[in-house]
Amino acid sequence: MVGDGALDAVEPGAVWIDLTTNRAQLVRDLAAAAPAGVDVVDSPVTGAVDGARTGKLTLFVGGEPTVRDRVRPTLEQLGLVIDCGGLGTGNVVKLVTNQLWFVAAAALGEGFATGLANGVDLATLWAAIKASVGDSFVARHDAPSIFAGHYDPSFPLDLCVKDLGLLADLEAEVGTDLPMTAAARQTFQRAADRYGLAAGELHVARRIEDDAGLPMRLDGDWTPHWEAQ
């Protein structure tokens, strides 16, 4: 945006919408470097590849209220728009949602392994999780990637490690330790060290499978979510 001149090429009166997941301060710094008359909003997205294919993403938007209102009709073509506050807050909210996602993804494999090791059928266990307080987006959306054995290559461990690193800046503002987040960071890094950064995010579950000798394959029509129509 700066070194190659892309930001300088934006014309006055335009709005630059940043859809990346990034550091909030970086977005603010880039906005400060924008030409006069150029407005900026950050609008990271969530909802996975199937959300993008079906127009059902969720967008976390940060910026001046008048600018958020201006871009809302455009962003609503992509999915649900949530106003998060001033510039940079969209990225804060996105990273918090990923913080909870990664904790849940790391825990899902542990739950499956605990049930399997103690004699519970995996299909029964999954049904019970979805019908109980253990239910989550991760349990419903991500578990089939474990059952199919591809571990969701559409979101690689590289991005998990990156986002967990970005969270460190936000954690520093809390004033106390966040042990669940720290454990998730360690868990994903262990998986990346073993399987490589290009491996799918749910290799955090595969590590448990491999170490415990507890395969988590389950027969079913597990259409990859990135092929959703």
trRosetta pair geometry for C-beta under 8 A, 3 or more apart (Angstrom, degrees):
i j d omega theta_ij theta_ji phi_ij phi_ji
1 4 7.5 50 -2 50 9 87
1 6 5.0 -78 -124 67 44 109
1 7 4.4 58 171 -44 84 106
1 30 5.5 16 111 -142 150 127
1 33 8.0 114 127 86 107 127
2 5 7.8 28 175 -66 22 27
2 6 7.9 -49 -32 43 22 79
2 7 5.7 -5 -81 18 54 131
2 30 6.9 -129 -48 -120 106 85
2 33 6.0 -5 -102 131 113 157
5 8 5.0 -55 -160 42 72 115
5 9 6.0 75 143 -30 86 101
6 9 5.8 -60 -156 30 33 113
6 10 7.6 45 149 -34 63 91
7 10 6.0 -38 -165 6 42 113
7 16 7.4 -7 -127 -85 77 165
7 30 6.4 -145 -99 -170 146 93
7 33 6.1 44 129 110 155 102
7 34 5.7 -111 -178 -104 108 65
7 35 7.5 166 147 -15 78 81
8 35 6.3 97 -139 -50 49 109
10 14 5.2 -132 -179 75 92 135
10 16 5.6 -44 -118 -61 159 113
10 34 6.5 -34 66 -153 134 99
10 35 6.2 -172 77 26 85 112
10 38 4.9 78 115 -124 121 143
11 14 5.2 93 65 -15 71 121
11 35 7.7 -41 -140 73 18 145
11 38 7.5 144 91 -85 25 102
12 35 6.2 -99 -68 119 77 115
12 36 6.3 -3 -104 98 115 67
12 37 3.0 27 -148 95 98 141
12 38 6.2 -98 -108 -50 44 71
13 37 5.7 -13 -36 160 52 112
13 38 7.7 -26 29 -89 27 54
14 38 5.7 -8 67 -125 82 85
14 39 7.6 -154 104 36 42 74
15 38 7.5 153 -102 -170 29 65
15 39 4.6 -26 -111 76 81 99
15 40 7.2 167 -163 -85 67 25
15 41 6.6 10 179 6 113 99
15 67 6.2 154 -123 -160 126 102
15 70 6.4 164 -52 104 154 127
15 71 5.6 -138 120 -69 156 117
16 31 8.0 -166 67 -103 120 74
16 34 6.6 -149 15 -115 137 138
16 38 6.2 32 -10 170 105 112
16 39 7.4 -176 25 91 67 47
16 40 5.0 -15 66 -109 98 78
16 41 7.8 175 88 30 54 57
17 40 8.0 166 -84 -156 31 51
17 41 5.5 -10 -116 66 71 95
17 42 8.0 135 -165 -117 54 18
17 43 5.3 -14 -174 22 99 128
17 71 5.8 147 -82 -155 126 152
17 74 7.7 -149 -33 99 161 133
17 75 7.3 -168 -151 -75 152 107
18 22 7.2 -53 152 24 128 135
18 27 5.8 -164 65 -123 157 109
18 30 7.6 97 -70 83 149 144
18 40 6.9 20 -11 -170 108 97
18 41 7.2 -164 25 95 76 46
18 42 4.8 -32 69 -115 107 67
18 43 6.7 141 71 28 50 69
18 44 7.9 -17 117 -58 79 67
19 43 5.6 -31 -98 85 62 85
19 44 6.3 112 -176 -108 46 38
19 45 5.9 0 -166 -13 99 105
19 59 7.9 -60 -126 -131 89 107
20 44 6.4 -41 106 -97 27 90
21 44 4.5 81 -86 -135 68 138
21 91 6.5 136 -152 -135 52 87
21 94 5.3 -138 -120 130 97 139
21 95 6.9 134 -170 -70 104 78
21 98 7.3 69 -158 -31 149 150
21 163 6.1 -12 133 -102 138 106
21 166 7.3 175 143 47 92 169
22 26 5.3 -90 153 67 118 130
22 27 6.1 128 88 -47 122 97
22 42 7.5 -121 51 -142 104 129
22 44 7.4 -174 12 -72 70 122
22 91 5.6 -65 64 -124 62 142
22 166 7.1 -152 -166 -127 24 145
23 26 4.2 90 70 -2 98 106
23 27 7.3 -169 92 -6 56 79
23 91 6.9 79 152 145 9 152
23 166 5.8 -145 -74 -143 72 101
23 169 6.1 43 -130 36 106 164
24 27 5.9 -56 -159 34 37 111
24 28 6.5 34 148 -17 68 106
24 42 7.4 -139 -126 29 66 169
24 62 7.7 -18 -134 82 101 169
24 87 8.0 137 -170 132 88 63
24 88 3.2 79 -170 -171 99 103
24 89 7.0 53 -129 -62 132 28
24 91 4.6 -174 -78 71 73 121
24 92 5.4 10 -63 -49 138 88
25 28 5.4 -53 -148 38 39 112
25 29 6.1 41 153 -22 70 104
25 88 6.8 47 -61 -128 33 138
25 169 7.6 -116 7 170 117 150
26 29 5.6 -53 -146 36 31 112
26 30 6.3 30 156 -16 65 106
27 30 5.9 -56 -147 38 30 109
27 31 6.3 33 153 -22 64 106
27 40 7.2 173 176 149 89 128
27 42 4.6 -8 -152 -70 160 130
27 62 7.7 88 115 80 152 125
27 87 6.3 -154 123 167 111 95
27 88 5.2 171 70 -91 119 73
27 91 6.2 172 -8 -15 141 140
28 31 5.6 -53 -147 35 31 113
28 32 6.5 34 153 -21 64 104
28 87 5.7 126 -94 116 79 115
28 88 5.2 -16 -46 -57 103 127
29 32 5.7 -53 -152 32 32 112
29 33 6.7 23 151 -13 63 108
30 33 5.6 -62 -151 40 35 108
30 34 6.9 57 147 -47 65 90
30 40 7.1 161 103 -140 91 159
31 34 5.5 -31 -157 -3 39 119
31 40 3.9 -137 -112 51 103 152
31 87 5.8 -27 -14 -177 169 156
34 38 4.2 -120 159 83 120 124
34 40 5.9 -178 -27 -45 156 121
35 38 5.0 81 64 -7 77 123
39 63 7.2 81 168 -174 100 132
39 64 7.0 -90 -150 36 116 118
39 67 4.5 -164 170 -116 139 133
39 70 7.6 68 85 57 156 146
40 63 6.5 -160 103 -116 53 119
40 67 7.7 20 59 166 27 160
40 87 6.4 54 98 -127 98 131
41 61 5.7 1 170 -165 126 91
41 62 6.3 162 -163 78 74 47
41 63 3.4 -70 -107 -31 83 148
41 64 8.0 -107 -83 31 91 62
41 67 5.5 -177 -56 128 110 116
41 68 6.1 131 -116 -86 141 66
41 71 5.9 -140 29 30 150 152
41 87 6.9 -127 -122 -109 44 82
41 90 7.3 76 167 -17 81 147
42 60 8.0 -14 117 103 87 82
42 61 7.3 161 86 -148 51 42
42 62 4.7 -1 55 52 95 103
42 63 6.9 160 18 -50 60 93
42 87 6.3 104 1 -160 100 67
42 88 6.1 75 16 -84 144 26
42 89 7.8 156 64 49 117 45
42 90 4.2 -170 102 54 92 123
42 91 5.3 -42 147 -31 148 96
43 59 4.9 7 -178 -178 100 110
43 60 6.7 166 -149 73 47 46
43 61 4.7 2 -103 -100 92 76
43 62 7.6 -164 -69 23 53 63
43 71 7.6 -123 -51 122 149 140
43 75 6.1 -114 -162 -116 153 136
43 90 5.5 -73 -92 -170 32 161
44 59 7.5 166 87 -150 33 62
44 60 5.6 -10 63 52 80 103
44 90 5.6 154 19 142 82 100
44 91 5.6 96 -12 -98 130 61
44 94 3.8 -13 87 -69 136 164
45 51 7.8 -178 160 111 110 128
45 52 7.6 84 133 -82 146 95
45 57 4.7 -11 -167 177 117 135
45 58 6.8 144 -159 75 64 46
45 59 5.2 -29 -101 -98 79 72
45 60 7.7 -176 -89 14 29 75
45 78 7.0 -78 -114 147 136 136
45 79 7.5 103 -146 42 109 132
45 94 7.8 23 28 -116 14 128
46 51 7.4 25 126 70 45 167
46 57 6.7 141 70 -166 36 82
46 58 5.0 -20 63 61 90 98
46 60 7.4 43 -3 -17 104 106
46 94 6.4 178 -45 -134 108 86
46 97 5.8 -59 -72 112 163 148
46 98 7.7 -153 -103 -61 122 82
47 50 7.4 -116 151 77 81 68
47 51 2.5 -143 143 139 111 177
47 52 6.8 143 94 -39 108 62
47 56 6.1 -173 -166 108 141 68
47 57 4.0 -159 33 -124 146 56
47 58 5.4 143 -51 9 110 74
47 79 6.3 -135 -36 -119 167 173
48 51 5.3 107 56 6 62 102
48 52 7.5 -120 109 -2 39 90
48 141 6.9 177 -7 172 155 135
48 154 7.1 76 -167 107 91 134
48 155 7.1 -77 -124 -40 86 129
48 225 5.9 5 135 122 137 137
48 226 7.7 -112 158 -75 96 74
49 52 5.5 -54 -153 35 39 112
49 53 6.3 37 152 -20 70 106
49 154 4.8 -80 -20 -179 136 149
49 225 6.2 129 63 111 93 89
49 226 3.8 8 97 -109 149 85
49 228 7.6 148 108 24 82 105
50 53 5.6 -52 -144 37 36 111
50 54 6.1 10 164 0 68 113
50 56 7.8 -20 125 58 76 109
50 225 4.1 -80 -34 170 126 91
50 226 6.5 -112 -54 -85 71 31
50 228 3.6 57 -133 18 102 146
51 54 6.4 -70 -138 50 24 93
51 55 8.0 -101 172 75 54 9
51 56 4.9 -104 -143 84 72 74
51 57 4.4 107 144 -84 113 59
51 58 7.4 -54 -170 -2 148 67
51 79 6.5 13 175 -84 102 152
52 55 7.9 30 -175 -68 25 31
52 57 5.8 40 -80 -61 57 116
52 78 7.7 -21 -127 -159 62 96
53 226 7.3 131 -28 -161 136 47
53 228 5.3 148 74 77 137 89
53 229 7.3 -82 142 -116 125 17
54 228 6.0 -51 -38 123 115 119
54 229 7.5 74 -85 116 96 28
55 77 6.9 -75 -146 160 115 54
55 78 6.2 -136 -147 -150 68 28
55 79 6.0 176 164 -67 52 74
56 79 5.1 94 -167 -115 20 110
56 80 7.6 25 -165 -10 58 90
57 78 5.0 -26 45 151 120 95
57 79 3.6 -167 59 7 58 149
57 80 7.4 -144 100 33 48 68
58 79 5.7 -95 -67 126 32 130
58 80 4.8 -17 -113 67 73 104
58 82 6.5 19 -179 -7 98 114
59 75 5.2 -123 77 -180 165 120
59 78 6.2 74 -45 88 129 122
59 79 6.2 139 -17 71 92 97
59 80 6.9 180 22 89 72 50
59 81 5.1 -21 66 -110 107 64
59 82 6.8 175 84 25 52 72
59 90 7.8 -16 164 -151 69 124
60 82 5.5 -21 -108 70 59 105
60 84 5.1 42 -178 -42 87 137
60 89 7.8 -122 159 119 103 69
60 90 4.1 146 119 -155 84 75
60 91 7.5 162 100 -52 122 23
60 93 4.3 -162 -158 83 144 123
60 94 4.9 -160 42 -54 144 86
60 97 7.7 -167 -49 -2 144 134
61 68 5.3 123 133 -133 127 104
61 71 7.4 -178 -143 84 139 118
61 72 7.7 -121 16 -90 176 75
61 75 6.7 44 -74 173 133 177
61 81 5.9 8 -11 -167 130 95
61 82 6.7 164 18 78 81 48
61 83 5.6 -41 71 -107 102 49
61 84 6.1 164 68 10 42 91
61 90 5.2 -8 -131 -91 9 127
62 68 7.9 -71 -178 -84 8 118
62 84 4.9 -49 -74 72 83 109
62 85 5.9 -7 -126 73 89 61
62 86 6.0 17 -173 105 97 31
62 87 5.2 117 133 -130 100 23
62 88 5.4 -113 131 45 155 27
62 89 3.9 156 -109 50 126 73
62 90 3.6 -133 -6 -15 96 86
62 91 6.9 -69 13 5 141 70
62 92 7.7 84 -66 21 148 93
62 93 7.9 166 -52 10 110 111
63 67 4.7 -81 138 85 126 122
63 68 5.2 160 70 -58 99 86
63 86 7.0 46 -108 -166 7 37
63 87 4.9 49 -102 -82 54 77
63 90 7.7 0 -21 -21 79 121
64 67 4.5 78 64 11 90 107
64 68 6.9 -160 88 -10 42 85
64 86 7.5 24 -75 -130 45 67
64 87 7.3 -5 -30 -43 64 97
65 68 5.6 -55 -145 35 32 112
65 69 6.3 32 157 -19 66 105
65 83 7.8 40 -120 -157 73 138
66 69 5.7 -52 -150 35 32 113
66 70 6.5 37 149 -26 63 105
67 70 5.4 -50 -149 30 36 117
67 71 6.6 15 160 -5 68 106
68 71 6.5 -69 -148 45 28 94
68 72 6.3 51 153 -53 64 97
68 83 5.5 76 171 -118 152 105
69 72 5.7 -33 -148 -3 31 121
71 74 5.3 -59 -168 44 66 114
71 75 5.6 58 139 -20 90 109
72 75 5.8 -63 -139 43 31 106
72 76 6.0 36 162 -29 68 107
72 81 5.6 165 -140 105 82 169
73 76 5.9 -51 -143 29 27 114
73 77 7.7 42 153 -29 54 92
74 77 6.2 -47 -175 10 38 112
75 78 5.8 -56 -171 32 52 110
75 79 8.0 -54 158 53 74 61
75 81 5.0 91 109 -92 120 123
76 79 7.5 -121 -151 69 39 21
76 80 7.9 22 -128 -114 70 20
76 81 5.5 -68 -78 -16 75 121
82 93 7.3 -136 103 141 126 160
84 89 4.1 -170 125 119 107 105
84 90 4.9 156 36 -81 142 54
84 92 7.2 166 163 59 137 94
84 93 4.7 -122 -124 -15 139 141
85 89 3.8 31 63 31 101 172
86 89 5.6 98 59 -15 57 117
88 91 5.8 -55 -166 37 52 109
88 92 6.6 54 141 -23 75 102
89 92 5.1 -46 -148 33 46 117
89 93 6.3 46 155 -18 71 100
90 93 6.0 -56 -152 37 30 108
90 94 6.3 30 152 -19 65 108
91 94 5.5 -50 -141 37 35 113
91 95 6.2 32 160 -17 67 106
92 95 6.1 -61 -151 38 27 106
92 96 6.5 27 152 -19 63 107
92 170 6.4 138 -134 -110 84 132
93 96 5.7 -55 -149 35 32 112
93 97 6.5 31 154 -18 66 103
94 97 5.9 -56 -152 35 32 109
94 98 6.5 27 152 -14 65 107
95 98 5.5 -53 -146 41 36 111
95 99 6.2 51 149 -32 65 99
95 163 6.3 -174 -126 -170 81 93
95 166 5.7 -120 -116 109 134 113
95 167 5.3 173 174 -87 116 80
95 170 6.1 156 105 -10 140 151
96 99 5.2 -42 -148 25 34 121
96 100 6.8 28 155 -12 62 100
96 170 7.6 -125 -66 147 81 162
97 100 6.1 -56 -155 38 33 106
97 101 6.2 38 147 -23 65 109
98 101 5.1 -52 -141 38 38 118
98 102 6.0 36 161 -20 70 103
98 163 4.9 -67 139 158 154 144
98 164 7.9 -129 131 -64 113 61
98 167 7.5 -138 88 -63 105 121
99 102 6.3 -58 -149 34 22 105
99 103 6.7 21 153 -16 59 107
99 164 7.9 119 -105 -109 65 68
99 167 5.6 125 -86 -120 105 143
99 181 5.7 -25 -158 -109 104 112
99 184 7.6 137 -162 64 57 155
100 103 5.7 -53 -148 36 34 112
100 104 6.3 31 155 -16 66 108
101 104 5.9 -63 -151 40 28 108
101 105 6.1 26 155 -20 67 108
101 137 7.5 -46 -112 79 91 120
101 138 6.4 151 -151 -69 67 112
102 105 5.6 -50 -139 36 33 111
102 106 6.3 34 159 -18 64 105
102 160 6.1 133 -111 -154 118 100
102 163 7.5 -180 -46 93 137 117
102 164 6.3 177 178 -77 177 108
102 181 7.9 67 82 -134 117 65
102 184 4.5 103 126 174 104 137
102 185 8.0 54 136 -65 143 51
102 188 6.4 -42 -161 -46 119 137
103 106 6.0 -58 -151 37 27 109
103 107 6.3 20 153 -15 63 113
103 180 5.1 27 -126 158 133 109
103 181 6.7 -61 -69 -86 113 51
103 183 7.7 70 -123 75 84 98
103 184 4.7 -86 -84 -64 59 138
104 107 5.7 -61 -146 41 31 109
104 108 6.3 43 155 -39 66 99
104 136 5.2 -139 -159 143 143 162
104 137 7.7 80 107 59 159 78
104 138 4.1 170 126 4 119 153
104 139 7.8 -90 171 -33 115 77
105 108 5.8 -40 -146 14 31 116
105 109 7.8 27 161 -10 56 96
105 138 5.3 -142 -74 -141 65 135
105 142 6.1 -74 -112 142 96 169
105 184 7.9 84 59 -142 86 112
105 201 6.4 -35 177 145 157 112
105 202 6.5 -117 -170 -100 111 73
105 204 6.1 93 131 53 96 140
105 205 7.8 -100 171 -37 76 100
106 109 7.0 -61 -171 31 32 103
106 110 7.2 24 143 -11 63 113
106 183 7.1 165 123 123 156 91
106 184 4.9 -158 -6 -119 149 77
106 187 4.4 84 -135 97 129 159
106 188 7.0 -89 -80 -48 114 81
106 204 5.1 -81 -108 161 65 148
107 110 5.4 -62 -156 40 44 115
107 111 6.2 45 151 -23 76 104
108 111 5.8 -55 -152 34 32 110
108 112 6.5 31 153 -16 66 104
108 136 7.9 -123 -80 60 110 128
108 138 5.5 -139 -52 136 137 119
108 139 6.3 -176 -118 -87 119 67
108 142 6.8 145 37 92 172 121
108 143 6.5 -134 179 -85 138 86
108 146 7.5 -157 123 -28 120 152
108 205 6.4 -44 92 -81 92 122
109 112 5.7 -51 -146 37 34 111
109 113 6.2 33 156 -19 66 108
109 146 7.0 -176 -92 -117 88 146
109 202 7.4 148 -59 -169 117 83
109 204 5.9 -169 7 114 144 78
109 205 2.9 -168 -91 -114 125 78
109 206 7.8 -82 -124 -10 145 32
109 207 7.7 75 140 53 159 77
109 208 4.7 148 149 28 117 140
109 209 7.4 -89 -159 -32 114 83
109 216 7.4 -103 -132 -40 79 163
110 113 5.8 -56 -146 38 29 111
110 114 6.3 32 155 -23 64 106
110 208 6.4 -155 -81 -102 53 160
111 114 5.8 -53 -146 32 31 111
111 115 6.6 25 158 -13 64 105
111 125 7.8 166 141 168 91 121
111 129 6.9 96 138 -100 142 133
111 134 6.9 141 -153 -159 158 135
112 115 6.1 -63 -154 39 30 107
112 116 6.1 24 156 -16 67 112
112 122 6.6 30 -156 -132 100 97
112 125 6.6 125 -125 117 62 143
112 126 7.8 16 -105 -71 100 84
112 143 8.0 149 -69 -134 132 103
112 146 7.2 -167 -20 135 171 155
112 205 6.9 35 42 -150 135 119
112 208 7.9 125 71 99 98 138
112 214 7.8 162 125 127 89 125
112 216 5.4 40 147 -118 144 129
113 116 5.8 -58 -141 41 30 109
113 117 5.9 29 162 -21 66 111
113 208 4.9 -100 -54 154 148 128
113 209 7.4 -139 -88 -74 107 51
113 212 5.5 95 -153 46 124 167
113 214 5.2 122 -130 74 80 152
113 216 7.8 -67 -70 -68 69 117
114 117 6.1 -56 -144 36 24 110
114 118 6.6 -2 161 3 59 115
115 118 6.2 -81 -152 49 27 95
115 120 4.0 -63 178 60 93 129
115 122 7.4 126 101 -104 120 53
115 125 4.1 108 139 -116 162 143
116 120 6.6 -86 -77 62 32 76
116 122 6.1 10 -85 -76 104 89
116 125 7.4 -77 -54 -14 68 160
116 214 4.7 123 105 -169 139 125
116 216 7.2 -114 -48 -93 154 79
117 212 6.7 -75 -76 178 120 132
117 214 6.1 -64 -64 -89 82 145
120 124 6.0 -124 178 82 89 115
120 125 4.9 97 129 -66 122 107
121 124 4.2 78 71 10 99 111
121 125 6.7 -170 88 -13 48 86
122 125 5.5 -54 -145 36 33 114
122 126 6.3 32 158 -19 67 104
122 147 7.7 152 141 -107 135 98
122 216 6.3 151 -128 -147 146 67
122 218 5.3 -131 106 -82 129 115
123 126 5.9 -53 -146 35 30 109
123 127 6.4 30 155 -17 63 106
123 218 5.9 141 -70 -148 83 124
124 127 5.9 -58 -151 37 30 111
124 128 6.3 28 153 -19 65 108
125 128 5.7 -58 -150 36 30 111
125 129 6.4 33 153 -23 65 104
126 129 5.6 -50 -148 31 33 113
126 130 6.5 27 157 -14 65 106
126 139 7.4 164 -152 -176 76 96
126 143 6.1 138 -132 165 120 155
126 218 7.3 2 -11 -94 149 171
127 130 6.0 -60 -150 39 30 107
127 131 6.3 8 158 -3 66 115
128 131 6.0 -71 -143 48 29 98
128 132 5.8 12 162 -13 67 128
128 134 7.5 38 121 47 76 132
129 132 6.1 -80 -142 43 23 105
129 134 4.2 -80 -146 102 75 123
129 135 6.3 138 147 -79 65 54
129 139 5.1 -147 133 -153 122 141
130 134 7.9 -53 -44 88 24 88
130 135 5.1 73 -145 -108 37 99
130 139 5.9 -174 -81 130 74 124
130 140 6.2 95 -116 -80 111 89
131 135 7.1 114 -19 -63 11 120
132 135 6.2 156 65 -27 47 88
134 139 6.7 110 135 -78 83 156
135 139 5.7 -124 -147 58 44 145
135 140 7.3 31 -164 -39 86 104
136 139 4.6 104 51 2 76 99
136 140 7.2 -158 90 2 43 86
137 140 6.1 -69 -150 46 30 101
137 141 5.3 -4 170 8 73 123
137 142 7.7 66 128 -9 68 98
138 141 6.5 -62 -116 52 19 90
138 142 4.7 -26 -161 26 62 128
138 143 7.4 94 144 -39 61 79
139 142 7.3 -5 -47 49 10 87
139 143 5.6 18 -168 -34 43 125
140 143 6.9 -10 -91 18 6 110
141 144 7.8 -78 169 23 25 100
141 225 6.8 36 -169 -83 87 156
142 145 5.6 -51 -169 27 56 116
142 146 7.2 53 141 -16 76 98
142 152 6.6 -50 -141 -36 82 148
142 201 7.8 -72 -141 91 125 118
142 202 6.1 163 177 -79 107 127
143 146 5.6 -54 -160 33 46 111
143 147 6.3 44 147 -20 75 104
144 147 5.2 -51 -141 38 41 114
144 148 6.0 36 160 -17 71 107
144 220 7.2 -102 -130 91 98 133
144 222 4.3 173 -177 -140 107 107
144 225 7.7 124 73 -42 125 98
145 148 6.0 -52 -139 40 28 107
145 150 6.0 -85 -160 72 77 81
145 151 5.6 88 149 -132 102 15
145 152 3.9 -4 -154 -44 159 90
145 200 6.8 -140 170 155 129 145
145 202 5.1 139 106 15 117 153
145 222 7.6 166 -74 174 33 128
145 224 7.7 66 -99 -126 86 74
145 225 7.7 -54 -61 -1 106 107
146 149 7.6 36 175 -71 32 35
146 151 6.5 50 -93 -98 54 65
146 202 5.4 -121 -71 160 84 141
146 205 5.0 -32 -114 96 125 156
146 206 7.8 -160 -131 -58 84 73
146 216 5.1 -27 155 114 108 131
147 216 6.6 -91 -90 138 48 83
147 217 6.3 87 -166 -154 53 36
147 218 3.8 -52 -143 42 113 99
147 220 6.2 9 139 36 143 121
147 222 5.7 -180 88 -79 109 149
148 217 7.9 70 -111 -134 8 74
148 222 4.0 -145 -67 98 115 148
148 224 7.5 -146 102 -78 172 75
149 217 5.8 -1 -55 -98 111 95
150 153 6.1 -72 163 -14 101 97
150 200 6.3 82 141 -14 67 160
150 224 7.1 -32 66 -98 152 112
151 199 6.8 -2 98 169 137 91
151 200 3.7 151 108 79 85 124
151 201 7.0 -168 157 61 86 46
151 202 3.9 -150 -156 72 76 91
151 203 5.0 69 171 -57 154 64
151 205 7.0 -168 -120 53 102 100
151 206 5.7 -40 -85 -34 142 124
152 155 5.6 -7 140 39 113 89
152 200 4.3 145 75 -171 53 124
152 201 5.4 -29 84 39 117 93
152 202 5.2 87 22 1 105 109
152 225 7.7 0 -118 30 102 112
153 156 6.7 14 -161 -79 57 79
153 198 7.9 14 -148 157 96 75
153 199 7.5 -84 -108 -166 80 36
153 200 4.3 -81 -72 -71 46 104
154 200 7.4 35 24 -122 48 102
154 224 7.6 135 -29 175 124 114
154 225 7.4 -109 26 71 153 92
154 226 4.6 166 -81 -57 147 136
155 159 5.8 -90 -170 60 75 136
155 160 7.3 87 147 -48 98 91
155 200 6.8 67 66 -152 60 72
155 201 4.7 -8 101 -25 99 125
156 159 5.7 106 65 6 70 92
156 160 7.5 -126 113 1 45 91
156 197 6.4 63 149 151 119 63
156 198 5.3 -55 -142 -153 141 34
156 199 6.4 115 -149 68 84 29
156 200 6.3 -78 -108 -99 50 32
156 201 6.8 159 -176 -51 9 70
157 160 5.1 -53 -150 37 46 117
157 161 6.0 44 154 -19 75 103
157 188 6.2 171 -152 -175 93 92
157 191 5.8 -151 -117 106 141 106
157 192 4.3 -179 142 -87 136 91
157 195 7.0 123 -12 78 152 106
157 196 7.4 139 48 103 131 44
157 197 5.4 -131 84 -146 97 44
157 198 7.5 -6 37 40 91 11
157 199 5.3 20 -5 69 120 81
157 200 7.2 66 -34 107 80 13
157 201 6.0 153 -77 -102 56 46
157 203 6.1 -48 -60 43 125 123
158 161 6.1 -58 -150 37 26 107
158 162 6.3 28 151 -21 62 109
158 192 7.4 122 -71 -126 47 124
158 197 3.9 69 -75 169 89 104
158 198 6.5 17 -25 -78 118 40
159 162 5.3 -51 -144 36 34 116
159 163 6.2 29 160 -16 68 106
159 201 7.6 -52 66 -78 98 107
160 163 6.2 -59 -147 39 26 104
160 164 6.2 21 157 -14 63 111
160 188 4.7 -134 131 -159 125 144
160 192 7.7 -161 72 -58 109 118
160 201 5.3 130 -50 -124 131 95
161 164 5.9 -58 -144 41 28 110
161 165 6.4 34 153 -23 62 106
161 188 5.8 -168 -75 128 71 116
161 189 6.1 99 -114 -88 109 71
161 192 5.5 13 -54 -49 136 161
161 197 6.8 -73 21 -127 139 100
162 165 5.7 -60 -157 34 29 113
162 166 6.6 28 150 -18 65 104
163 166 5.4 -48 -148 34 38 114
163 167 6.6 47 150 -27 64 99
164 167 5.4 -42 -151 25 36 119
164 168 7.6 56 147 -35 57 87
164 181 7.6 168 -146 -178 93 87
164 184 6.6 -153 -116 112 130 97
164 185 4.5 162 168 -107 133 86
164 188 6.1 157 -13 55 155 143
165 168 5.8 -33 -168 2 42 115
165 185 7.9 117 -64 -137 51 116
166 169 6.3 -42 -175 20 49 108
166 170 7.6 37 138 -6 69 103
167 170 5.4 -59 -158 41 51 110
167 171 5.9 56 146 -27 79 104
167 181 6.4 -135 136 -170 143 131
167 185 7.8 -141 65 -76 124 117
168 171 5.5 -51 -143 34 34 115
168 172 6.7 45 155 -31 62 99
169 172 6.0 -49 -159 19 30 116
169 173 7.8 26 147 -16 57 100
170 173 6.0 -56 -168 27 42 110
170 174 7.6 53 140 -37 66 96
171 174 5.6 -40 -163 5 47 119
171 178 5.5 -112 -134 16 113 131
171 181 6.5 -165 -92 100 132 152
174 178 6.4 64 58 -46 168 112
177 182 6.9 -19 -177 -24 98 140
178 181 4.2 15 121 28 116 118
178 182 6.2 145 88 -21 68 89
179 182 5.4 -56 -142 39 35 114
179 183 6.1 38 158 -23 68 104
180 183 5.8 -54 -149 34 30 111
180 184 6.5 30 151 -18 63 104
181 184 5.6 -52 -148 35 34 111
181 185 6.4 37 152 -22 65 103
182 185 5.7 -51 -150 33 32 114
182 186 6.5 30 152 -16 64 105
183 186 5.7 -55 -149 38 33 110
183 187 6.1 35 152 -23 66 108
184 187 5.5 -55 -144 36 32 114
184 188 6.3 25 161 -13 67 106
185 188 6.3 -59 -147 39 26 103
185 189 6.3 24 156 -17 62 112
186 189 5.8 -60 -147 39 28 111
186 190 6.4 33 154 -23 65 104
187 190 5.8 -52 -151 31 29 112
187 191 6.7 26 152 -15 62 104
187 204 5.4 54 148 -143 105 118
188 191 5.6 -52 -150 37 37 111
188 192 6.3 37 152 -19 67 106
188 201 7.8 -27 -128 -153 111 74
188 204 5.9 -45 -92 -79 61 120
189 192 5.5 -53 -145 38 34 112
189 193 6.2 39 154 -23 66 104
190 193 5.7 -52 -147 33 30 112
190 194 6.5 19 157 -12 63 109
190 204 8.0 87 71 -122 94 75
190 207 6.4 81 119 -141 106 168
191 194 6.0 -64 -150 41 30 105
191 195 5.8 -21 173 23 70 113
191 199 7.1 -128 153 87 97 131
191 203 4.5 139 -176 107 121 97
191 204 4.7 -87 -48 -82 151 58
191 206 7.3 100 -138 57 111 92
191 207 5.2 -117 -97 -34 84 131
192 195 6.9 -73 -121 56 21 77
192 196 6.9 -45 -164 133 57 11
192 197 5.2 32 -154 -88 107 62
192 199 7.3 -172 -112 45 52 107
192 203 7.9 119 -67 84 45 131
194 203 7.6 -167 78 155 104 122
194 207 6.1 117 49 -104 155 108
195 199 3.9 3 128 -24 117 166
195 203 4.7 -108 42 -172 161 153
195 206 7.0 63 -66 84 151 134
195 207 7.6 -117 -24 -67 117 91
196 199 5.2 115 69 -21 78 99
199 203 4.6 30 135 -36 127 153
200 203 5.8 133 73 -29 66 92
201 204 7.1 -22 159 -1 60 103
202 205 5.0 -14 175 21 85 111
202 206 6.9 96 124 -19 70 92
203 206 4.5 -44 -143 35 56 120
203 207 6.4 70 154 -30 72 88
204 207 6.2 -40 -157 20 30 113
204 208 7.7 26 146 -11 55 101
205 208 5.8 -55 -161 35 43 110
205 209 6.4 48 144 -22 71 104
205 216 6.5 -54 155 33 120 158
206 209 5.2 -50 -148 36 40 118
206 210 6.1 37 156 -19 71 105
207 210 6.0 -56 -147 37 28 108
207 211 6.2 18 159 -11 64 112
208 211 6.0 -60 -140 43 28 104
208 212 5.6 2 170 3 67 119
208 214 7.2 -34 135 55 85 111
209 212 6.6 -74 -135 50 15 92
209 213 7.8 67 171 -98 51 5
209 214 5.7 -114 -130 74 57 67
209 215 6.0 63 -161 -106 114 34
209 216 5.5 -102 -92 -2 122 99
210 213 7.7 17 -178 -68 22 43
223 227 5.7 -111 172 75 95 116
223 228 7.4 116 122 -80 116 61
224 227 4.8 81 71 5 89 105
225 228 5.5 -4 -170 -32 54 114
